[in-house]
Amino acid sequence: MSSKLTRRQMLQDTAKLALGSTILMNSPFQAFGSSSDNKSRVILIRDSALTDANGAINRQVLAKMLDEAVVRLTRAESANEAWKQIIKPADVVGIKSNYWRLRTPVELEGLLRERVLRAGVKETDVSINDRSVLNDPVFKRSTALINVRPSRTHAWSGVGSMLKNYIMFTPQPSSYHGDSCADLAKLWELPEVKGKTRLNILVMITPMFHMVGSNNYSPEFIWPYNGLVVGIDPVAVDSVGVKIIEAKRRNHFNEDRPLNPPAKHIFLADTRHHLGNADFAKIDLVKAGWTEGILI
């Protein structure tokens, strides 16, 4: 009786595994970085030596942080193995950057390109772009996307986020601005995007936690956090990022100063659109490196 039960359980487990594999194939952001309890794994890595007194980025430190983050995310034995889990030689890879005034660092863009090429992808099958992704020939035939952008407060959506970084995949970005950009998760259903994202990197090297003025850029509210938030689930990555921004606002203003507008698109990406996990009870946050002023 006991052996039959064990066999039945094994068959059930095999069926579940097969179903899970199908789901993972349709949702690449779930393929890596999940914990045994189905939490979304997110890596927060920091290094005090990443920037100097003038804000210049140490490329070697950044490279070490990036590689350590993907190793911890995938649980691979080495950085090369980790990147080969994320990107395959046959992939056509679009690296979706962000070119706004507080832009994705060119050092990080270059490192990502190097890692993709090192994974075996052809040079002609890699492109880095932001506002022209719809006209980019590589992005048009892409099989894999890497989503990378800085974290900052935003006048329409509360925060500039992983979710919002794909707004350039629609010819009418303004159509997603209603209700404080509540439904940004719909962007992830666009055919140019759906099922392609392999990695999300929220750049928190010098994030912006508050803004004033008409251009939404306030250098006095930028600080050297020297971090990266890395994961496969964009909702979980954004949730970690916004928690840090909110904590910085409390510390700076010496009071609870909510984002205005609130970054509700992150919560709704989970509860309304079922894209990923916004609930911290469902996020496996792994912290690495410098801990002073971590805020989370």
Helices and strands as residue ranges (DSSP letters): H 2-26, G 28-30, E 40-46, H 59-74, H 79-86, E 93-96, H 106-118, G 123-125, E 126-129, G 133-135, H 137-140, E 144-154, E 158-160, G 164-169, G 173-176, H 178-181, G 184-189, E 197-208, G 219-221, E 227-231, H 234-253, H 264-271, G 280-282, E 283-289
